[in-house]
């Protein structure tokens, strides 16, 4: 059974921003600040890699087993209309 925070849609909006919709209908933006592109996320600073965002089993993912926690993303968007990663 899907959870409210399962991601159902994603649209890449530039080199560091996404729009997402969740199973419960909540929607909002996810923005990566330049400082977020470090560690495992460093390769996403390359626009061609960032553009590969997709949904797998309700989770926003990129190739190479990179993902964002859908529950944390949902909570931030529910509270602020957006999630800014820094």
Secondary structure, DSSP 8 states (H G I E B T S, - for coil): ---TT-EEEEEE-SSSEEEEEETTS-EEEEEE-GGGS-GGGGGGGSHHHHTT-EEETTEEEETTTEE--HHHHHHHHHHHSEEEE-
